[in-house]
């Protein structure tokens, strides 16, 4: 694909996603036309080297927008007051921030629960508790425990705002970022301030603190965490119809959704409209045995089915299918991973997709991008008894060109119109070559 000769390519925007394994780039016009794509293996000794390789391939540009999940993505722990209210609110905010929630604790932190918190190895702790003007005892106790037991990762303080000055005083040697209460009143979820604070803390202390590049250049370039960028892109696709995205990777399977927030359901804490869940036990290589185990547990396959194939793939994590039989096995595993992950995600949506179900399902991940025919995948997804009501009216497409994260970057940069035009390429662009 080439641009008209008279058009200045210095007007174009380069969107780059630096992941732990791959660095991907997309060149986009100011209007949102997808002009070129490229990818290369991430260079962990200095991620800027891989970025430059991608930028050279896609061509010159005026602006550079970067997101990243290098360094392992965002691992977040939630500490709250009670499981069904404040801790649940924190958990749902974490999902809306694109985080992998590795630990949730409710109550008063003591040595055993502190040990469990540390063993979960979070990058950030979200400390919540109490509605504004409500109970502050647990929040203050847990703030004191964070200091006493030396929780070394940054803490986002998003509890009772009236108690926050006292909570801050309890943590003089911790890195703490105070923000608005995630639950200002019972049933009133306010995710955006905490989501923004989590993003900034992660970028400053995780992306900026893991020595991913020589000097501070990379941190200055990165504007979003990749899952947050994808969530933002997905939200641009949702109107009256809900959108689901399932991304089957080598180690994890991620599901994103954007749904209406008009119906808060019957729980004490409303669910945010944009949400991501991470299934760390199912993936195409590192976690392939988990696909088989989960599929057996859900009675999607017979006991023993696909076990030998999974054991072989777990030992050959760089294996690439070479014939039709191997491709069929990969596609079957990818389909099972998608079904299991979407099923789990739906349990959190509390029926909020409504009677029509989802209007769009986007399949992402190499197993789907490299398949010549996805008829069997779509048939199996629609036939699943749990997914059938949700997907019966859904259009199913593949994100061939990795445009969801670039779309989120464009929205974050103040160009939602370009993002929406870019998203029109989902499902119809198989491949783009660098500009000549």
Protein Blocks (a to p, Z undefined) as FASTA:
>chain_A
ZZdfklcfklpccdddddfkbccdddddfkopafbdcdddddfklmklmmmmmmmmnopc
fbdcdddfehhiaadddddfblklmmmmmmmmmmmnopacfbdcedjddfklmmmmmmno
pabdcdeedjehiafklmmmmmmmmmmnopabdcddfbdfklmmmmmmmmmmbccddddd
fblbghiacfklmmmmmmmmmmmmmmmmnopagcjklmmmpmbdfklmmmmmmmmmpckb
ccddddddfkbccddddddfkbgbjbfbdcdfbdcdddfkbcfklmmmmmmmmmmmnopa
cehihklmmmmmmmmmmbccfbfklmmmmmmmmmmmmmmmmmmmmmmnnopnojnlpabd
cdedjklmmpmblklmmmmmmmpmklmmmmmmpccdddfkopmmmmmmmmmnopaklmmm
mmmmgopambdcddZZ
